[in-house]
Amino acid sequence: MTSRGGTGDEHATARTGINTLMGLADRDYARQQPRRGAAYGAPSLPPVTKWLIIINVAVFILDQIFASQGIGYIVTINPGPPPQTTGMPLLETWGHFSTQLAFVHGQVWRFITFQFLHANFDHILFNMIGLYFFGPVVERSFRSGKTFLAYYLCCGICGAALYLFLNMLGSMGVPLPGFLNTSILTPLVGASAGIFGILIGAAFVAGNATMLIMMVIPTTVRMGAYLLLALAFFNLVIGGKNAGGDAAHIGGAIAGFILIRHPHFLEDFFHIFGPPKPRKNKPARSGSPSASTDTPTLKERQRVDDILAKVSRQGLQSLTAEERAFLEAQSRKEGNPLQ
């Protein structure tokens, strides 16, 4: 997550990202059967994580092409005096988030679009590294890719919302640490609010797995996630470089902490675009479970959550044979078999 603003070097884009790698491949719950025709042990991304990476990279490349052709706008990021401006390529101009545009002007789509924009190569590189390594374990912990997508987008939205809240308080002159007194025109771009939400989700579902901070320091995912969150909070409080970006990181992490424990909050996320069309029930086959047994009950969903919490605390090896069978059966009901 990157915000543009300030004076001196802060006017240039500050590079930030989750500079981490995690070693999940050697964990039992992260192993996958190789696909036919693929090399044994080759990593396979679940669909939503894969498409999020593809879309982010495609948008970045397209915007770089626009920038190389001089297609973009000069955007005011601080009215001054003296006024400060910056050049933005086309997609970043249309999609970046700022308090002025998203809140004052009511351009609410920017709560979504800013999540797919990045300021430079380093920015997108580290965010996609985080998504590549942490996204799959979190996506597979949900019963559907649609729920995971709602989780990711909600974390990004909450990151922008916390940034907006702190920016509004800071612009009103409230002199408290953590309040952002930068211009309400300051642009915010980047996927790392959603990535921080995924990181906190990974700390819940695979907290004992190993990750490398700065690609060097080994620690557990749980410890690393909360250490990175603490660093973001510290930088926000002291008003350090890219404090606005860290405000979004914290907002995404808070959303991730809540939603990974209460995924039922996400069930109606996409209903803002209209209620889903009712499905026609197919007649049950002879000898097969009735339609009513194909949909998990609230009690079954609660038990799934309890089992996943147990995996987070004690590892997959702690599950009984009955718990494993129940988890696999519930996954098949949702059409998302465990891998």
N, C-alpha and C positions, 0 to 999 in steps of 0.2 A: 504494500500500500504506500502510495507516494502522494504528498501534497506539495504544491508549488507555492512559494510565497516567502515573505521575509525580505531581508536585505543582504547585500554582499553575496557570499556563496550560497546562502539559503535560497536565493532567487533561482538558481539552477536546480534541476530536479535532484532530490536526495535519493540515493539508492538504498532500498531496503528490501528485505526478503527473508524467508525462513531458510537460512543457510545451514540446512541439516540433511543428513542421510540416516536412514534407519535400516538395521539388519533384520528384516522379518523373514527373509527367504529360508532361513534355517529353522524356523519355528513350525511345529506340527500344524498349527491352525492356519498357517499361511501357505502351505504347500498346495500345489494344484497338480492334477493329472495332466500330462502334456497332451496337447491336441494332436490328432492324427496328422502326420506330415511335418510336425514341428519338432525341434530338438528337445530332448528330455530336459525338463526343468526350466524351459524358456518362460519368462514371465508373461502373464496374460492379464491385461487390465480389464476390469469389469466395464460394461458399456458406458455408463454415465461418466465415470472418471476419464475414460478414453476420449469421449466426445467433448468433454470440457477442455481437455488439453488441446485437441484439434482446433476447436473454435477459438480459443485464446491465441494460439499460434497463428492461425489464419488471419484473425483480426489484426494482430501485430504486424504481420508481413504486409497486409493490404495497406495499413496506415503508413508504413515505412515507404511503400511505393508512392502513396499520395505525397508524402513529405519530400521525396526525391524529385517529384515533378512540380513542387511548389504549390500543391493543392491544399489549401488550409486557410486559416484565419489568424489575424493578430488579435489576441484576447487580452483584455485588461484584467490583471489579477490584483491590483491595488490602486484605488483611485488617487492615492497620494494625499497631499503633494509631496514630491513630484509623482505623477502617475507611473505605474510599472506595468509593462505589457510583456507578453511572451507569445512566440509563434507556436501554433498547434496544427498538426495535420487534421484532415477532414473528420475522421471518425472520432478522434479525441475531442474535437470541438463540439460535435453533436452529442457526445455521450458522457463527458466528464461530469462529476458531481461537484456542486458548490452550494453553499447555504443560500446564496442569492437566487440561483436558477431553480434548484429543487424545491425550496420552501417558499421564498418570496414570490417567485413567478409560477409556482405550482407545476413544474416540469417533473412530475413524480417518476417518470420512466427512468430518470437518471439514478434512482436507487438500485436499478438492475444493470443498466448499461455500463456504468463506471467499472463494474467488476470484470469486464472483459477487455479493458484497455490498460496498456502499460507504457511507461514513459521511455524506456530504453531497453537494450538487450539484457543487461544484468538484472533489471527489474523482473522481466518475464521469466528469465532463466531460473532464478531462485524460487519464484512462486510455483513454476511448473515442476521443479524438483520436489517441492513439498507436496504438491498434489499427486505426483507420480508415486511417491513412497507411502504417503499416509491415506490418500483417497481410497485405495482398494480395500484396506482393512475396515474402514468405516462404512463404505458402501455395502460390503458383504454382511455387515452387522444389521442392516435394515432388511425388511421383508420385501422391498421392491426398490428398483432404481429410481422410480418416481419420488418415493419418500426421501431418498438420499439427495436428489436434486433439490427438493424443497428445503431440506436441511442446509445445503450449501448456499442457496440463494438467500435464505432467511438470515444466516450468519453474516453474509455480506450486507444485507439491508440493515441489520442491527448495528453493524460497524459504521455505516454511513449515518445512522440515526444518532449514535453517541457522538460522533464528530460534529454533526449539526447542532446538537444540544450544547456541547461545550463551546462551540464557536459562537453561538448566539449569546451565551452568558459572557464570554470573553469580549465580544463586540460591544456589549452594554457596559463594559468597564468594571465588571466584578473582579476585584483583585485577589483571587484565590488561586493556589497552585493547581495546575491541570486545566484551567480554563484557557481557551485558545483565543488570544486577542488579535489573531491575524484577520485580514480582510475577509468579509463574507463572500468575496469573489474568488477566493483561493480555490483552485481546482484540486480535486481528489480523484486519483485513478489507481487501479490495481485490484488484483484478486485476493490479496493477503488477508482481508477481513474474513472471507470465506475459508481461506487456508488455515487461519488461526482457529476457526471453529472446528475444522476437520482435525487439527492437531489435538485440540482438547477432547474431541470425540475419540481419537485414537488412544489417548491417555486413559479413557474409561474402558474401552473394549479390549485393548492390548497393552495395558500399562506396564507390564513387566518385560515387554520386548525391548530389544537394544536399539538405540539410535546414536548417531555421532553428531555432537554439537560442533559447528564450524568444521565438519568433516574430520575432526581429530579426537575430540573428547568423548569417550564412551559413557553412556548413562542409560537409564531406562527411559522409555517414552514418557511415562508419567512425570518423572523428575525433570526431563528435558523440556516438556511442554510448559510446566509451571515455572521453570527458570526463565524461559523465553518470555512468558507472560509478565513475570516480575520485572524483567529488564524493560519491557515496553511501558509498564506502569511507572517505573522510575524515570525513564526519559520523558514521559508526559508530564510528570509532576515538576521536574526541573526545567521544563520548557526547552528541551534539547532539540537538535536538528531533527526535522521530520516528526515533531510532536503530534501534528495533526494525523499523520499516518498511524502513529501508535495509538491514538484515540480510537481509530477505526479497528485496529487489531484487538484492542481490549473489548470493544463492543461485539465483535465477532466471536471472541472467546467466551464472553458471558452467555451469548445466545447458544453457542455450542454446548456449554456446560449444562444448560437447562434442557435443551431439546434432545440431546443424546440420552437423557434419563427419562424424558417424557415424549417419545416419538409420536404419540397420538395427537399432540398439538399440531402436527404437520398434516394431518389427514385432509383438512379442508383448504390447504394452501392454494391449490390450483383452481378452487371453486370461485375465486375472484373473477375468473374469466367466464363464469357461467356454470350452472349445476351440470354434473355429468349426465350423459344420456343413460336412461335405464337399460340394463342389459336384459336380453331375453334369456330366460332360464332354459337350458337344454334338458330334455328328459333324461333322467338318470338311467344308466345302463343296467341291465340285469346283473345282479350280484355286486354292483358298485355302490359306494356310499351315496346317500342322497345329497341333493344340492345344499341342504342346510348344514351338512357336515363339511362342505368344502370351504366354508368361510370360518376362520378362527373366531371363537367367542372372546369376549372381554377377559374371561378367566384364563383362557389359553394364551392370550397375548401377554397378560401379566406374568404368566409362568415363563414365557419365552424371555421376557425382560429380566426375570429373576435368574434364569440360567445364564444369560449373557453377563450379568453382573458377577456371577460366580466365576465364569471364565476369566473376567477381568481381574478378579482378586487372586485366584488360585491357579489359573491356567487350564487349558483344555483337558489335561490329564486328570483333573479332579472330577470330571463328570462321570456319572455312573452310566452303565450301558442303557438303562431305561431313559435317562436324561438325553443321551445322544440320539436315541431313536425318536424321542418326542420332538427334539429340535429339528431333526431331518424331516419328520412328517409335517411339521408346521411350515418349514421352508418350501416343501413341495406343494402345499396348499396354495401358497402365494405365487406359484410358478417361478420360483427363484431358488432352485436346488442349491444346497451348500456345496461349495467347491473345495 
